[in-house]
Structure formats: C-alpha cells, structure tokens
Amino acid sequence: MRTRNAALVGALCVGLSAVLTACGGTEDPDAGTNGVGKLEPAAIQDKARTAARGAQAVHLSGNIVSEGRTYRIDMRLKNNGGAGRVSSSGAAAFELLRVGDDLYLKAPAGFWSRGSSPSPTAKADPAAAAGKLDDKYVKVPADDPSYQQLKGFTDKNVLLDGLIGLRGKLARGAHGTVGGVRTIHVTGSGGAGGTLDVSLTGTPYPVRVQRAGGAGQLELGDWGKDFALAVPDKGQTVDYGKQLQIPGA
C-alpha cells in the first residue's frame, strides 16, 4: 500500500512539474513562455530589436521629450510610412501621414495661426491663410527644414532603433505584465539608461519603453497588424509649394 501511495504522489508531482519547479516548490515565472526571460539582458534586448525590425507594422503611443519639448504621439507605422497624431505642450495637435517619401501634415486653423503666413508669397493675412489650411492635408516639401524632423515621427525603424537601445550596464529585472501581456523587464544603468519590457508570449516584441534620462515612455502593440495607408484625395490637400513655414518646427 505504501509503495502504491508513493507512486501516486510521484505521478502527481510529475503532472504538476509544468507549473511548479518541484512538488511543493515555487512557481516558475518562465513556464509556458517563449523562454526569453531566462536570457542575459543584452540577448533579451537583441531579441526585442530583431523582432521589432521584422514586424510589418506597429502601433505606438505615449510621450517623447525632445529638445526640451514634450510630444504626445499616437502613431501606426509600417515600413513604407505611417499615420497618426502628434501634440506638444501648449500647442494644437496635428496629424501626420507619410506614404513613401510623400509627407503630409493636417492641423486646425489654430495651429497655423500661431506663426506667420504659411507662405511668404501669400497675399492673404495670416488668419485668412490659416483658415484655408484648416483641416486640410498640407504636403511638406522634402527640402523644407521641418521635413526630416516630422518624418522621424513616421519612420518605423528610426523610431524603434532609438527607443529599444538602452544605455549603460544592462540588467535583467523582474517578470511582470503590461496590458495583460507577460513580460520581462530589462534596465540600463539601473533605469537611468532606460527600461524595456519584452513580451514573454509568442514573438519577443517590446511592449513598453522608458527612454533614458526621463525622455518619455511609450507603449507598443498591434505588432504585425496591417492598416490602410494611402495618399489623400486632391480635394483634401492644399499644396503651398516649397515655401511652407510650419509654426514651431
């Protein structure tokens, strides 16, 4: 009888081994995961970067601090462009749309009226000119000083490469969850060099990034989920040629 009972207990322990490290032991935080949580921190970061670059699309939202200004962004990006909304402290929000190299900005009249006339050659006063631009897509010329800065908000690989790279000595932190997704936490220089939360479910995508030096935090999701991206109709577009002046850019 004792032998039979011992065999039964042993079978139960084997059955529970997928959840417990030993019969009566603690729960294994990496059980049922993609195994990334067991890797060295540098390897986790590399896995996340590779996964991000390989994804066809991503949705990211949060805050970015750049050159003393805080930007709230909500963008959907893929390899040939992106679309979404950007706002900054004390300024009207605007929308960005990029299809290939064609970049468009859409904003209310209040955004344009903050600066001078959108075109030095325009005869109308600034308020009248701003009214013409209200809620219209304005094509940003490729040689405009603001083109590269604005394009950066729509460039998937540029944004992700800058976000995922942590600074300083890397350390693997605790297991946790972000938006219901099981994650592993990685820090750079104890958090001063940024932090990265990587998914432990399926592909090891980054799901949350805190930038070094308190330069913002972003959440990333909808990895690989495609979305429509097309040049706006002519009726929705105003072209101010090569003399476009974007307030505050």
C-alpha positions in Angstrom: 0.0 0.0 0.0 2.8 2.4 0.9 4.5 1.7 -2.4 1.3 2.3 -4.3 0.7 5.6 -2.4 4.3 6.7 -3.1 3.8 6.0 -6.8 0.6 8.1 -6.8 2.3 11.0 -5.1 5.2 10.8 -7.6 2.8 10.9 -10.5 1.1 13.9 -9.2 4.4 15.7 -8.8 5.4 14.9 -12.4 2.0 16.2 -13.6 2.5 19.5 -11.8 6.0 20.0 -13.0 5.0 22.2 -15.9 3.7 24.7 -13.3 5.9 24.1 -10.3 9.6 23.7 -10.2 9.2 20.9 -7.7 6.3 19.3 -5.8 5.6 21.9 -3.2 8.1 24.4 -4.7 7.7 27.9 -6.1 6.0 28.8 -9.4 8.4 29.0 -12.4 7.9 32.5 -13.9 9.1 31.3 -17.3 6.8 28.3 -17.5 4.8 28.4 -20.7 6.7 31.4 -22.1 8.9 31.9 -25.1 12.0 31.5 -22.9 13.4 35.0 -23.4 13.1 35.7 -19.6 16.0 33.2 -19.0 18.4 35.0 -21.3 21.1 37.5 -20.4 19.8 41.1 -20.6 21.8 42.0 -23.7 20.4 39.0 -25.5 16.9 40.0 -24.5 17.4 43.5 -25.9 18.8 42.0 -29.2 15.8 39.7 -29.5 13.4 42.6 -29.0 15.2 44.7 -31.6 15.2 41.9 -34.1 11.5 41.2 -33.5 10.6 44.9 -33.9 12.6 45.3 -37.1 11.0 42.1 -38.6 7.4 43.2 -37.9 5.4 44.7 -40.8 3.5 47.2 -38.6 3.2 48.5 -35.1 1.1 50.9 -33.0 2.9 53.1 -30.5 1.6 55.7 -28.2 3.0 57.8 -25.3 5.3 60.7 -24.7 8.6 61.7 -26.2 10.7 64.5 -24.8 13.0 66.1 -27.4 15.0 69.4 -27.3 13.1 70.5 -24.2 9.6 69.8 -25.6 7.2 67.0 -24.7 5.4 65.4 -27.6 2.3 63.2 -27.2 2.3 60.7 -30.1 -0.2 58.1 -31.2 1.1 56.6 -34.4 0.6 53.5 -36.6 3.7 52.7 -38.5 4.9 50.3 -41.2 7.9 50.0 -43.4 6.6 52.4 -46.2 5.1 55.0 -44.0 2.8 55.8 -41.1 -0.2 57.8 -39.9 -1.2 59.3 -36.6 -1.5 62.2 -34.3 1.1 64.4 -32.5 0.7 67.2 -30.0 3.0 69.2 -27.8 2.7 71.3 -24.7 0.7 74.4 -25.3 0.1 73.8 -29.0 -2.7 72.4 -31.1 -2.5 68.8 -32.1 -1.7 67.9 -35.7 -1.9 64.7 -37.8 0.9 63.2 -39.9 0.6 61.0 -42.9 3.5 59.6 -44.8 3.3 57.3 -47.9 6.7 56.5 -49.2 8.5 59.9 -49.4 5.3 61.9 -49.5 4.7 63.6 -46.1 1.5 65.4 -45.2 0.5 67.5 -42.2 -3.1 68.1 -41.2 -4.0 70.6 -38.5 -6.8 73.0 -37.4 -6.5 76.7 -38.2 -5.4 77.4 -34.6 -2.2 75.5 -35.3 -1.3 77.6 -38.4 -2.3 80.9 -36.9 0.5 80.6 -34.3 3.0 81.6 -36.9 3.3 83.9 -39.8 1.6 83.4 -43.1 2.2 79.8 -44.4 3.8 81.2 -47.4 5.9 84.4 -47.8 4.3 84.9 -51.3 0.7 84.6 -50.0 -1.2 87.8 -50.3 -3.8 87.0 -47.6 -3.3 87.9 -44.0 -2.1 85.1 -41.6 -5.6 84.4 -40.2 -7.2 84.1 -43.6 -4.3 81.9 -44.8 -4.7 79.7 -41.7 -8.4 79.3 -42.4 -7.6 77.9 -45.9 -5.4 75.3 -44.3 -7.9 74.3 -41.6 -8.3 70.5 -41.5 -6.6 70.1 -44.9 -3.6 67.9 -45.7 -0.6 70.1 -46.5 2.2 68.4 -48.3 5.6 69.1 -46.6 8.3 69.7 -49.2 11.2 67.4 -49.0 13.6 70.3 -48.8 11.7 72.1 -46.0 13.7 72.4 -42.7 10.9 70.6 -40.8 10.6 67.7 -43.2 13.2 65.4 -41.6 12.0 66.2 -38.1 8.4 65.4 -38.9 9.3 62.4 -41.0 11.0 60.9 -37.9 7.7 60.5 -36.2 6.5 58.3 -39.1 9.7 56.2 -39.7 9.2 52.8 -38.0 12.8 51.7 -37.9 14.3 55.0 -37.0 11.9 55.4 -34.1 12.2 51.8 -32.8 16.0 51.7 -33.1 16.2 54.8 -31.0 13.7 53.5 -28.4 15.0 50.0 -27.9 18.7 50.8 -27.4 19.3 51.0 -23.6 22.3 52.8 -22.2 24.9 51.7 -19.7 25.2 48.4 -18.0 22.2 46.2 -18.7 20.4 44.2 -16.0 17.5 41.7 -16.1 14.7 42.7 -13.8 11.5 41.1 -12.6 8.8 39.4 -14.5 5.6 41.3 -14.8 2.7 42.2 -17.1 2.0 45.1 -19.4 -1.5 45.4 -20.8 -2.2 41.8 -19.8 0.9 40.6 -21.6 3.5 38.7 -19.6 6.8 40.5 -19.8 10.5 40.5 -18.7 11.9 43.8 -17.5 15.4 45.0 -18.6 17.1 48.1 -17.4 20.1 50.2 -18.4 22.2 51.7 -15.6 19.7 50.9 -13.0 16.9 52.6 -15.0 18.8 55.8 -15.7 19.7 54.4 -19.1 16.1 53.5 -19.9 14.0 50.4 -19.4 12.5 47.9 -21.7 9.6 45.4 -21.2 9.6 42.5 -23.6 6.8 40.1 -24.3 7.2 36.5 -22.9 4.3 35.4 -25.1 5.0 34.4 -28.7 7.4 36.7 -30.5 9.5 38.7 -28.0 8.3 42.1 -29.1 9.0 45.2 -26.9 5.7 46.3 -25.4 6.8 49.2 -23.2 9.9 51.5 -23.4 11.0 54.2 -20.9 13.6 56.4 -22.5 16.9 57.2 -20.9 17.0 60.4 -18.8 13.3 60.6 -18.4 12.9 61.4 -22.1 9.4 59.8 -22.3 7.6 56.5 -22.2 5.9 54.6 -25.0 3.7 51.5 -25.2 3.9 49.3 -28.3 1.3 46.9 -29.6 -0.7 45.6 -32.6 2.6 44.1 -33.9 2.2 42.9 -37.5 -1.4 44.2 -37.7 -1.7 45.8 -41.1 -3.6 49.1 -41.8 -4.6 51.2 -44.8 -2.2 53.8 -45.9 -2.9 56.0 -49.0 -2.2 59.5 -50.3 -5.1 61.8 -49.5 -7.5 62.9 -52.3 -6.8 66.2 -54.1 -9.9 67.7 -52.5 -8.4 67.1 -49.1 -5.0 68.6 -49.9 -3.5 72.1 -50.1 -0.1 72.5 -51.8 1.9 75.5 -50.7 4.9 74.6 -52.7 8.5 75.0 -51.4 7.8 77.9 -49.1 5.8 76.2 -46.4 6.5 77.5 -42.9 5.4 75.3 -40.0 4.9 77.1 -36.7 7.4 76.0 -34.1 9.0 73.4 -36.3 
